[in-house]
Amino acid sequence: METRASSEPEVMEVLPQHKFDCRSLEAYLNQHLPGFTAAPEAKLTVAQYRSGYSNPTFYLQKGFQKYVLKKKPPGSLLPKAHKIDREFKVQKALFSVGFSVPKPLLYCSNTSVIGTEFYVMEHVQGRIFHDFTVPEVSPAERSAIYVAMIETLAQLHSLNIHSLQLEGYGIGAGYCKRQVSTWTKQYEAAAHQDIPAMSQLSDWLMKNLPDNDNEENLIHGDFKLDNIVFHPTEEVIEFYVQNENSADKWKKPLVIDKLKEMAKVEGLWNLFLPAVSGLNQVDYAVIAEETGKCFFAPDVFNCQAPDSGNMELLHLYGSEKQKQQWLEPLLQGSIASCFCMSEPNVASSDATNIECSIQRDGDSYVINGKKWWITDHLHGGQFEIHFNQVRVPATNLILGEGRGFEIAQRHLGPGRIHHYMRTVGLAERVLQIMCERATQRVAFQKKLYSHEVVAHWIAESRIAIEEIRLLTLKAAHSIDTLGVAGARKEIAMIKVANPRAVCRIIDQAIQVCGGAGVSQDYPLAHMYALTRVLRIADGPDEVHLSIIVKLELADQARSLRATRLTPSHL
């Protein structure tokens, strides 16, 4: 028996005896299920759940939409068996009073659609525990799971069937007597030998029926752990609780190290470095976009900032000793690096303001000053570092004295391609979240995407993503063909355009998600913080706009001179 909770649908191919006409189903749902046509180009996929053979149950997906379909089994059935319509009626009644059941969406009695009656409900994402001892969770969460089961069952029993308009659902009074009588008859019909204890039990139960056997309540005939879907994030909350005060709380999860080893084996390591991968900036830009869709993906492939830029600098300008001491461990992923530029007491966007001093003293340099917003921080804040009489061996100097700004600019050139293609990938993920929410939520009797303002946000987001992708790829091409110096204007343009566009897309996605958008239930608030920082990091927008103006005027002047020097056509 599986011992871990399942969070993904446990499905398989549809069994031969349960296959039906998917095209007929899709055509029916297009006409009768609101929101089903949100992704008209998407293909409807159908899979069958591994459990639920009594009334076969299926997992439907079309674009972002996910549903569950239950139908009668095929063939001859007992007259009162497999009452799909009653199931739908009860579920609809329970949902109407806020009981924890999936939202029922439609019931179809027309057997010509897929061969039998069926109904469709929303798909609920969550955890299903198959081992009743729940060994994979902490004792505290295990207790909470059991208590939640009891409370849910008690809530079901407390509902008033009359207010739910379910009076005719069952026979009603005399339930306990009927159950004991049925069990006794079933035992007597199946028994092949006399078991005195069973006879005694049957007699005892019949003699000890409740005095008032006329009470009518809802009960669940198969209420057990693996028939319940639990909240999908509780295990994540438990993980944070366990690690909140741990000495290891700032260490990266072990799974990332496992993924790194897998990336090395597959040859997906250090792809950002042309000398290692053979890829140019345009080639790698496509990869960078994909890594932007997951927060820790760059780390898995050893292409995270600032290490990627620092490795490139060491590769281009480092001495053999520096490469051996620093570059090789960085390429292996056994050490990490940081980048210190901004200072707390001055406007660091003006490089001439820098106060940190460095003086040669024999075979060393002595550094004094303060730096902050240091990269490669452990947690959500970034550090301020004080350099107080810090001695660094002179052999650690890269390229030579007076060339630090030149190196820094070289560091920021390809690095910006990597950064801003990752923001394109992040924007794709944000748009996906926006579309998912817009196709799931209903306001004023229609899906959110049916409201013009939301529809326009989705369309404008797609346009913006395509624009910044092409602009960044052009900058990457310029670096490949003209070098970093020749691509200065394009690099400055993506530095301004990308974060602005992506911040706007994230803000609209937050608006679509409502209050949840700024909570930790969604990654949007974190995405916004990361992206908004890019409008300041490595120089604010205003500095880069000034650079763009300067370079554009120079280009226009050259173009004008060239036009004047061209002989007029006769």
N, C-alpha and C positions, 0 to 999 in steps of 0.2 A: 504493500500500500504506500502511496506517495505520502511523504511526511512534510512537504513544504506547501505553503499556501499558494494557490494558483491565482494570478491576477489577470491573465489573458484567457480569452475564451477557449475552453477545452473542446475542440471541434475536430471533425474528420470529414472525409468526403461523404456525400450523401449516399446512404445504403441503397442498393438497387431496388429493394422493395418499397423504399420511401421516396424515390425520385418523382419529380413533378415538372410541369412545364414552366420554366423560369421566365420565359418571355411573356407568357400569359399573366403570370404573377406581376411582372414589372409593369405591364400595360394597365393592369387593374390598380396597382398602387399609384401609378402616375395620375390616375383620375380621381382616386378616392382618399389618398393619404396626404394631408397638407405638409408641405416642405420636402416631399420626396423628390420633386423635380429641381431641387436647388442646384444639383450638379448634373445637368442633362447629358453631358458627354461621358460621364462616369459609367462604368459597367457595373451592373448588379452582380455581386458574388454571393453564393449560397453555400453554407457548410452546415453539417449536422452536429449537434452536441452529442458527446459520447454517452451521456446519461439522458433519461427522459424518453425511453422507448414506448411507454404506455401511451402517451400522446406525443408523437415525434416532435422534437423541438429543433429549430434551425436558427442559425446566426446569419443575418442579412447585412450586407454593407454596400452602400452606394455613395461614393465620394466620402464626405465626412460623416454621413448619416449611418448610424448603426441601429439595428432593430433585432428583435427576437420574434419568431413566428412559431406558433403551436397549432397543430392540426390533428384531426382524427386520423387514426391508423387506417390503412386501406383494408378492403375485404369485408366479410360479414361480421357484424358486431352484435352483442347482446343489446336488447332494446334500450336499457337504461344506462349502458356503459359509455364512457368516453364523452361525457356531455360537455363539449367545448363551449357551448353557449352559456352554460351555468358558470363555468370557470371565469369566462369573461365578465359576466354580470357581477359576480362576487368581487373580482379584482377591481372593477370599475367603482363599485360601492366603497370598497376599502380605500382606494386612492382618493375618493372624494372627501374623506374625513381626515386625510393626512397620514394614514397608516403606511408603513414602510413596504410598499409594493411598487414594482415598475409601473409607469404610466401606461394604461391600456389605450391604444390608439384607434383600432377599428376591428370590427367583427364582420366576417363574410360568410353568409349562409349559402351563397351560390356555389354549388359543387362543380360547376363547369369551369371554374377558374383554375384550380389545381387538383380537382378530383374529390376533395372533401371540404367540409367546413373548416375554417381556420380563423385565428385572430392574431393581431400584431400588437406588440408592446415595445416600449423603449428598451434599449439595451442598457444595463446598469454595470458600470465598471467597479470592480471591487475585488475582495479576496474571498476565496472559498477554501476552507480547511477540510482536508480529507481524513486526517488522523484525529480521532475524537480526543486524544490526549494533548493535542496542539503543542508538540514539543519544540517547535521553532520559535515560540515567543517567550517572553519573560513570565515568571509566575504572576506578576502584577497584571500584565495584559491578559494572561490566560483567565484569571479571575474575572476581569472586566468583560471578557467574551462570554463567559458562562452567565454572568449577571445580566448582560444585555439580552441574551437568549430568553432568560426567564421573564425579564421585564416586557419583552416584545410579545411573548406568549400571553402574559397576563393582560397586556393592553388589548390583544385580540379578543380575549374572553370578556373583557369589560364593555365591548361595543354593543350597542342596542340594535338588534336586527330589525326592529320595527322602524327606527329612524333611518336605517339603511335601506328600507323597503325590500327586505329579503325574507318576508314572512313565508312565502311559498317555496322557499329553497329546499327545505327538508320536511320530514313528517312532523317533527315538533315534539310534543310531550311524550314522556316515556322512553327517553333515549337510553338511559342506563339499563333498564329492563330489556330493551331490544338488543343492546350490545351483548349482555350476558347470555341471552337466549341464543343469539346468533353464534357466539363463540362455542357454546355448548353443543349446538347442532353440528357445527363444523368439526369439532373434536370427535363427536360420536360417529360422524360419517367417515372420518379418516382413520379412526383408531383400529388397529389390527390386534390389539391385546388390551386387557383391562388394566388400567393404571389407577389404583385406589386414590392416590393423592389428587389426581385430576378430578375425579368424581367428587371428592371432598371439597375441593376448591370451587367447583361449579355450584355445589349446594350452598356453600358459605356465601358466595357472592350473591346468589339469588335471595338468600335470607337477610342479607345486609344491604339491600338497596337503599338509597336515600329516601327518607320519609316523603320528601317533596321531589318527585321525579318529573315534574311538569315544567321545570325551568328550561328556557330556550336560550342558548348562547351559540356563538360561533366557536368551532374548534378546528384544529389543524390535524388532519389524519396522518401526516408524515413529517412532523416537525422535528428535524434533527440537524446536526451541525453542518453536514455537507449539502444541505438543502437551503442554506442561508448565505447571502452575499454580505460580507462585512466591508466597512469603509476602507477604501484603498490606501489612505495615508496614515492610518493609525500606526502601522509598523514603522513608518518614517519618523513619526513623532516619538515613538519609543526609542528609536536609534539616537535621536538628539538628546532625549532625557538621559540615556545611559552614558553619553559622551560629554554632557554639559560640563561636568566637573572632572573629567578625566585628564590625566597628564598627557594623553595622546590626542587631545581634541583638535590640535592644530596640524596634526599629521594628515597627509593625504590618504584616502582609503586604499587598502591593500589591493582592491580590484584594479586600480589604475596601474600599479606595477605589473599586474598580470597582463593587462591590455598592452602595456609597453612591450613586454616580451613577445606578445603575439605580433605586434607591428614590426618588430625587428625581424622576426622569422619570415614575415610576408614581404619584406623589402620596402616597407612603408615608413622608413626612418630617415630623418634629416633631408626630406625631399625639398626643402626650401633652399638648400645650398647647391647651386648649379654644378660646382666641382665634384660633388658627391652624387647627385641624382641625374645630372645631365639635362635638367629641366631649365628652361629660361623663365623669365618673370611671368609671361603670359601663361605658360604651361602650369606653373605653380599657383597662379591666381585662381584657377578653376578648383584646385584642391583646397586652397584657403577658404573659398566660399563654403565648401562642404563642412569644414571644421568649425565654421562660425555657427552652425546649427546646434552645437552642443558646447556647454561651458568648458568642459575639461578635455575636449577632443584635441586641441593643439598640444596639450601636455602629453597625451597618449602617443602622438607622432613626433615628439621632440621638436616641435616647431613653434613653441610658445614664446611670447615676448616676455622679457627682453633678450632671452637666451639666443633666439635666432639671429637678431641683429648683432649681438656681441660675438657670436661664433663667426659670422660673416666678416666682421672687422678683424678678428684674430687670423682668420684664413687669408685675408687680403694683405694685412699689414704687420702681423705678428712675426717675431723672430722664431727661429726653430725651437729655442728654449721655451719661449712663451707658448708656442703651439703645443709642445709636449706637456707643459705644466698645466695649461688651462683649456686649450682647444680640445685636446683628445678626451679629457673627462667630460667636457660639455657635450661633445658628440656622442659619447656613450650614455649620457644621461645620469652620470653618477654624481655630478655637482650641479649647482644652479648659480646664476649670476644676477646682478642688479645693475641699475643705471641711475646715477645720481646727478641731477642737473639743477632743478629748481631750488631756490633759497627762500627762507621764511621772511627775511627782513627787507627784501627788494622786489621790484616787479621783474621777475625773471624772464619775461617775454623779450626784454631788452638785454641781450647778452652782455652789453658793456656795463651793466649794473652789477654783475657778479662780484661778490665780495670775498669769496673763498680764496685763500692765498696758497701758493705752493712755492717753496724755496729750496734750492739745491743746497745740500749740506754733505759734502764728501761723496760717498757712494749711495746717498739716499736723497729722497725728497721729503720735506716736512710739510704737512698739510694742516691748515687751520681754517675752520669755518663751519657753517651749518648748511645742511641740505635736507629737504623734505619732499614729500610725495615720492618716496623711494619705491621703485618697482619691486615685484616679486614678494609682496607682503604676504604674511600668513593668513590674516583675516580681512574683514571688510574695510578696515582702515589702513592707512599707509603711514610709515614711520618718519620721524624726524631724527636725523643722525648728526651728532656733533663730532667733528674732527678736531681733536685737541692734541696738538703736537704728534700727529700720526706720522710715523716714519715708514716710507715705502721704498724698497730697493730701486735704484735708478734703472736697473735692468728690466723693471716692470713697465717702463714707459714705452708706449706703442708709437712707432713711426718717428717721433722726434719732438723736441720742444717747439711750442708755438703752433702746433698743427692739430690741437685738440678740437677746435671748432670744425675744421675740415673733416675730421674723422666722425664727429657727431652728426654732421650733415649726411655723410655717407651712410651712417648707421640708420638715419631716419628715412632715407629714400626708399629702398626696397621694403623696409619695415612698414612703411605706410601702405604700400600695395597689399602686404599681408593683412595689416589691420583692417583696411577698408573693404577688402574682399570678404573678410570674416564678417564685417557688419552687413554686407549684402546677404550672406547666409543667415545671419541673425534676423534680418528683415523678412526673409522668406519664412522663417519659423514663426515670427510674429503675425504675419499675414495668415498663416495656417490657423493659428489660435483665433484670430479675429473671425475667419470664415466659419470655423467650427462653432464658435459661440453664436454667430449670427444665424446659423442654420438650425440651432437647437432651441433658442429662446423665442418666446412669443410675447409681444407687447401690443395691446390694442387690437387683438384678434388676428394678428398676422406675424409671421416670422420677422426677426429683426432685419434680415437682408431685404425684405420687401419694403421697408421704409427707405425712401429715396436717399436720405442723408447717409445712412449706413451703406447702401449700395454704392454711392459715390465714393465713400471712403475706401471701400474695397477696390474699386476701379482705379482711383487715384494712387493707391498704394502700389498696385501692380505697375502702373506707369512709372512711378518714382523708382521702384526697384530696377526696372529695365534701364532707366536712365543712368542711375549710379553704377550699375554693373558695366555698362558700355563705357562710361567715363573712366572707370578704374582700369578696365582692360586696355583702353587707349593709353593711359599713363604707364601701364606695364609694358606695352609695346614700345613706347617712347624710351623707356629705360633700356630695353633690349637693343634698340637701334641707335639711340643717341647718347646713352649713358645717363647717369644721374643728373649731371649738370645740364644736359640738354633737355631734360624732362622736368625742370624745376616748376614751370608753370602748370603742367598737368598734375604734378604731385600736389602743389598748393591747391589746385581746384578740387581734387578729391578730398583733401583735408577739410575743406569748407563744406562741400556739397553733401558728402555721404552722411556725416553725423546729423546734419540738419534734417535731411530727408528721413533718416531712420528714426530720429527722435519724434518726428511728426507722425510716422506710422505707428510707433509704439503708443504714443499718446492717444491716437484714435482707437487702437485695440483696447487700451485701458478703458476708454469711454464705452466701448461695446460690451466689455465684461462687467462694467459697473463697479461696485465696491470690491468685488473679488479681484478686479484688475490691479488694485494697489495692495492687496494682501499677499501673504506668502503662499496662498493656494495656487497662484499663477507666477511664472517667472518674469512677468512684464515689468514690475517695479525695479527688479534687479537689472533687467536688460536696459531700462531707461537710464539708471544710474551709470552703468558701464558705458553706454553710448554718449550720454551727456558729457562725461569726463573728456571724451575725445575732442570736444570743441574747445578744450582748454589745454590738454596735454600736448606736449611738443609744439607749443605756440598757439595762442588763441586765434579764433577766426579772423579777428581784425588785422592781426599781423600778416596772415596769409592773403587776405584780401588786398592789402597794400603791396605785397609781393606780386600778386597777379596783375594789379594795375601797372606797376613798374615794368614788368615783362611784356605786358600787352602793348603798352605805349612804345616800347622799344621795337617790338615786332611790327607795329603799324608804321613806325618811322622807317624801318628798313624796307618795308613793302612800298611805302610812298617814294623813297629814293629810287628803288628799282624801277618803279613805274615811270618816273621822270627821266631815267636814263635810257628807257626803251624807245627806239626810234618810232615816230608816228607812222602809222600805216598810210600809204598813199592811195 
